[in-house]
Amino acid sequence: MKRLIRCIRTDLESGKDLVLASIVKSSGSTPRSSGSKMMVRSDGSIEGTIGGGLVEALAQEEAAGLFNGQHGSVFFKEFDLSNELAANADMICGGHVSVMLEHLPADEKTIAAFTAVDEAMSKGKHAVMFTAIDGNTVREREAVRPCCQLPALLFADEAEATKLLEEALKSGTPVIEECGEVLLVAEACIPQPELFIFGAGHVSRPTAALASSVNFRTVVLDDRAEFANAGRFPTAEEIHVLDGFENCFSGLELNANSFVIIVTRGHLHDKTVLGQALKTPARYVGMIGSKKKRNAIYDALLAEGVSQDSIDRCHCPIGLSIGAQTPEEIAVSIVAELIQNRAG
């Protein structure tokens, strides 16, 4: 989502009108669920996906009508994947999706709305996009931070807006409600979970790159500036050069949606980081190493008073067992485990 929002902002700022296709409702078995988005440019090129195949191709065709004003500035398209459409496309999903296609003009208000969402997500913060639709026209578009005072929306009172905002954040999917003759859509823009990578060695590089590509906000930390730098980690959101691994979590804001992997250059550093990581509320803590190394570190931590329950939170050896050998293969196994954990 974050990468797509950044693409939308960049294209709008360069003066390019766009069409945004969003799945606002889905039922049954479908390629992508509610909230999935695809950006369509005037030349037909896309960013993001709403599932690929015939549905995506038809949505691209429909987008052309928004660029030339045939459909106004917004309309909804229904796709039944249990009928002839699915059969002709060799799709066996058997579900139903409703896609909202909206024209995004490269004007000041639209740019401001997507800039606000982009900046919030870049800081790991939530945002909600409100879109008010009157007939086939977008009358208002406003980005809202949940922690901030709601703006005075033209087509909804504060109680209605608050209710929609809370429902969107809770469900993580678009929420649609009729407010008189206006349709009000609230879409939650959820930031990527943060992945803190302690160690900037040969395994960390492909791990950070792969994690970024599957929507983790990566933060790399090491005590060696020659390793922890933007040249080696161009996709990392943050890079921290530490004085040492003692107190290495100082200044970091971890929460129950944070992920930590420990791939430093030595057992002593791994133990130092793990002892601190287990005191955080992180959702996932993983450490690279053999079972022998793991047991030695666990025994040392137990001797220092760390509880067995805390130690049991650690995934070690890290990653799914796929027979990985090279740094790139190990990165695949690690990120696969992160995705599995994120999916719940």
C-alpha positions in Angstrom: 0.0 0.0 0.0 2.7 2.5 1.0 4.6 2.0 -2.3 1.4 2.5 -4.3 0.4 5.7 -2.3 3.9 7.1 -3.0 3.5 6.3 -6.8 0.1 8.1 -6.8 1.6 11.1 -5.0 4.6 11.3 -7.3 2.6 11.0 -10.5 0.0 13.6 -9.3 2.8 16.0 -8.4 4.3 15.6 -11.9 0.9 16.8 -13.3 -0.4 13.4 -14.4 -4.1 12.6 -13.9 -4.7 9.0 -12.7 -7.5 6.5 -12.2 -7.6 4.6 -8.9 -9.3 1.2 -8.9 -10.2 -0.1 -5.5 -12.0 -3.3 -4.4 -14.6 -2.0 -2.0 -16.5 -5.2 -1.5 -15.6 -8.9 -2.0 -17.3 -12.2 -1.2 -16.6 -15.8 -1.9 -13.2 -16.8 -3.2 -11.5 -13.9 -5.1 -7.9 -13.2 -6.2 -7.7 -10.1 -4.0 -9.7 -8.9 -1.0 -11.4 -5.6 -0.2 -9.0 -2.8 0.1 -6.8 -3.9 -2.8 -5.9 -1.1 -5.1 -4.5 -0.5 -8.6 -3.4 2.8 -10.1 -4.0 3.3 -13.9 -2.1 5.9 -15.9 -3.5 7.5 -19.1 -1.2 5.4 -21.2 -2.7 2.2 -19.7 0.3 1.3 -17.5 -0.5 0.3 -13.9 0.9 0.1 -10.4 -0.5 -2.2 -7.7 -3.0 -4.9 -8.4 -6.6 -5.9 -7.8 -6.0 -9.5 -8.7 -4.7 -9.7 -12.2 -6.4 -11.6 -15.0 -9.6 -10.5 -16.8 -10.9 -8.4 -13.9 -7.8 -6.3 -13.9 -7.8 -6.0 -17.7 -11.5 -4.9 -17.7 -10.9 -2.4 -15.0 -8.1 -0.9 -17.1 -10.5 -0.6 -20.0 -13.1 1.1 -17.9 -10.5 3.5 -16.6 -10.2 5.0 -20.1 -13.8 6.2 -19.7 -12.8 8.2 -16.7 -9.9 9.9 -18.4 -12.2 11.2 -21.1 -15.1 12.0 -18.8 -17.6 9.3 -20.0 -18.3 8.1 -16.5 -18.0 11.4 -14.5 -15.3 11.2 -11.9 -16.3 7.9 -10.2 -18.3 4.8 -10.7 -18.7 1.2 -9.5 -18.2 -1.9 -11.5 -19.4 -5.3 -10.4 -17.5 -8.5 -11.4 -19.2 -11.9 -10.8 -16.4 -14.6 -10.8 -18.8 -17.5 -10.6 -20.3 -17.1 -14.1 -19.2 -17.1 -17.7 -16.8 -14.3 -17.1 -14.7 -16.5 -14.8 -15.1 -19.6 -17.1 -13.8 -17.7 -20.1 -10.8 -16.4 -18.1 -10.0 -19.8 -16.7 -10.7 -18.4 -13.2 -11.9 -20.8 -10.6 -12.4 -18.3 -7.8 -16.2 -18.3 -7.7 -16.6 -15.0 -5.9 -17.8 -11.5 -6.4 -16.0 -8.2 -6.3 -17.2 -4.6 -6.5 -14.6 -2.2 -7.8 -14.7 1.6 -7.3 -12.9 3.5 -10.1 -12.2 7.1 -9.4 -10.5 9.8 -11.5 -7.7 11.5 -9.6 -7.0 14.9 -11.1 -3.6 16.4 -10.6 -5.0 19.3 -8.7 -4.0 20.9 -5.4 -6.7 19.2 -3.2 -6.1 15.7 -4.5 -2.3 16.1 -4.2 -2.7 17.4 -0.6 -4.9 14.4 0.4 -2.5 11.8 -1.0 0.5 13.7 0.4 -1.0 13.5 3.9 -1.5 9.8 3.6 2.0 9.2 2.2 3.6 11.2 5.0 1.6 9.5 7.7 2.4 6.0 6.4 6.1 6.9 6.0 6.1 7.7 9.8 4.4 4.4 10.5 1.1 6.2 11.3 -2.5 5.3 10.3 -4.6 7.5 8.1 -8.2 7.3 6.7 -9.2 8.7 3.3 -12.8 10.0 3.2 -14.4 10.3 -0.3 -17.8 11.9 -0.7 -19.6 10.8 -3.9 -22.6 12.6 -5.3 -24.0 10.7 -8.3 -21.0 10.0 -10.5 -18.9 12.9 -9.1 -16.4 13.0 -6.3 -17.4 16.1 -4.3 -14.9 15.9 -1.5 -11.7 14.0 -0.6 -10.0 14.4 2.7 -7.2 12.5 4.5 -7.6 12.2 8.3 -5.2 11.0 11.0 -7.1 9.1 13.7 -5.3 11.0 16.5 -6.2 14.4 15.0 -9.4 16.4 15.2 -11.8 15.4 12.4 -12.1 18.1 9.7 -15.5 19.7 9.0 -16.7 17.4 6.2 -19.3 19.0 3.9 -21.4 15.8 3.6 -21.3 14.3 7.1 -21.5 15.4 10.6 -18.8 14.6 13.2 -20.6 11.7 14.6 -21.1 10.0 11.2 -17.4 10.7 10.3 -16.1 9.3 13.6 -18.2 6.2 13.2 -16.9 5.6 9.7 -13.3 6.2 10.7 -13.5 3.8 13.6 -15.2 1.1 11.4 -12.6 1.5 8.7 -9.7 1.2 11.1 -11.2 -1.8 12.8 -12.0 -3.7 9.6 -9.0 -2.6 7.6 -11.3 -2.5 4.5 -13.4 0.2 2.9 -16.6 1.2 4.7 -19.4 2.8 2.6 -22.4 4.6 4.0 -25.2 6.7 2.5 -25.5 10.2 4.0 -28.6 11.6 2.4 -28.0 11.5 -1.4 -24.2 11.3 -0.9 -22.2 8.1 -0.7 -19.4 8.5 1.9 -16.5 6.0 1.6 -13.9 5.7 4.3 -10.7 3.7 3.6 -8.1 2.9 6.2 -4.5 3.3 5.1 -2.6 1.0 7.4 1.2 1.5 7.7 3.6 -1.4 7.0 4.7 -3.3 10.0 8.2 -2.3 11.0 11.1 -4.8 10.7 14.1 -4.1 12.8 17.2 -5.9 11.4 20.1 -6.0 13.9 23.2 -6.6 11.9 24.1 -5.4 8.4 26.1 -8.3 7.1 25.8 -10.6 4.1 22.4 -12.1 5.1 20.9 -8.8 6.1 21.3 -7.2 2.6 19.0 -9.6 0.7 16.7 -10.0 3.7 16.1 -6.2 3.9 15.6 -5.9 0.1 13.1 -8.8 0.0 11.3 -7.7 3.2 10.8 -4.2 1.7 9.4 -5.7 -1.5 6.7 -7.4 0.5 5.7 -4.4 2.4 7.7 -4.4 5.6 9.1 -1.0 6.7 12.8 -2.0 7.2 15.1 -0.5 9.8 18.7 -1.6 9.7 21.0 -1.3 12.7 24.7 -2.1 13.1 27.8 -0.6 14.8 29.8 -0.5 11.6 29.2 2.5 9.3 31.0 0.7 6.4 28.2 -1.9 6.5 25.2 0.1 7.7 24.8 2.6 4.9 22.4 3.5 2.1 24.7 2.1 -0.6 24.2 -1.4 0.8 20.6 -0.9 1.9 18.9 1.3 -0.7 15.4 0.2 0.2 15.7 0.6 4.0 13.5 3.3 5.5 16.0 3.9 8.3 19.7 3.0 8.9 21.2 3.5 12.3 24.9 3.3 13.1 25.2 2.3 16.7 27.9 3.0 19.2 27.5 -0.6 20.3 24.7 -3.2 20.8 24.2 -2.4 24.5 21.1 -0.3 24.8 20.5 -0.7 21.1 16.7 -0.4 21.5 17.1 3.1 23.0 15.0 5.6 21.1 13.2 2.9 19.0 9.4 2.7 19.3 8.4 -1.0 19.1 4.8 -2.2 19.4 2.8 -5.3 19.1 3.1 -5.1 15.3 6.9 -4.8 15.2 9.2 -7.5 14.0 12.8 -8.1 15.1 15.5 -10.3 13.5 18.9 -10.7 14.9 21.7 -11.4 12.4 24.8 -9.7 14.0 28.3 -10.8 13.4 28.8 -12.8 16.6 27.2 -14.8 19.4 27.9 -12.3 22.0 26.2 -9.5 20.1 23.3 -11.8 19.3 22.8 -12.5 23.0 23.1 -8.8 23.9 20.4 -7.9 21.3 18.1 -10.9 22.1 18.1 -10.1 25.8 16.8 -6.6 25.0 14.4 -7.7 22.3 12.6 -10.1 24.6 11.7 -7.1 26.9 9.9 -5.4 24.0 6.2 -6.0 22.9 7.4 -7.1 19.5 5.2 -9.5 17.7 8.1 -11.5 16.3 11.6 -12.0 17.5 14.0 -14.2 15.4 17.7 -15.0 15.7 19.9 -16.7 13.1 22.1 -19.5 14.2 22.4 -23.3 14.8 20.7 -25.1 17.6 24.0 -25.4 19.4 24.5 -21.6 19.3 20.9 -21.1 20.3 21.0 -23.3 23.3 24.2 -21.7 24.6 22.6 -18.2 24.3 19.4 -19.4 25.9 21.3 -21.0 28.8 23.2 -17.8 29.4 20.1 -15.7 29.4 18.3 -18.1 31.8 21.3 -17.8 34.1 20.9 -14.0 34.0 17.3 -14.3 35.1 15.4 -14.2 31.8 12.3 -16.4 32.1 11.7 -19.4 29.9 8.4 -17.9 28.7 10.3 -14.9 27.4 12.9 -17.1 25.7 10.1 -19.2 24.1 9.1 -16.1 22.1 12.3 -16.4 20.0 12.3 -18.1 16.6 15.6 -19.8 16.3 16.9 -21.2 14.0 15.2 -18.4 12.1 13.2 -18.9 8.9 11.2 -21.7 7.4 13.0 -25.0 6.8 13.5 -25.0 3.0 17.1 -26.2 2.8 18.4 -22.7 2.3 22.2 -22.4 1.8 23.1 -19.0 0.2 22.4 -15.6 1.8 19.7 -15.1 -0.8 18.1 -18.4 0.0 18.3 -17.8 3.7 16.6 -14.4 3.1 13.8 -16.1 1.4 13.3 -18.5 4.3 13.4 -15.7 6.8 11.0 -13.4 5.0 8.6 -16.3 4.3 8.4 -16.9 8.1 7.8 -13.1 8.6 4.9 -13.2 6.1 3.5 -16.3 7.7 3.6 -14.6 11.1 2.1 -11.4 9.8 -0.7 -13.3 8.2 -1.6 -14.7 11.6 
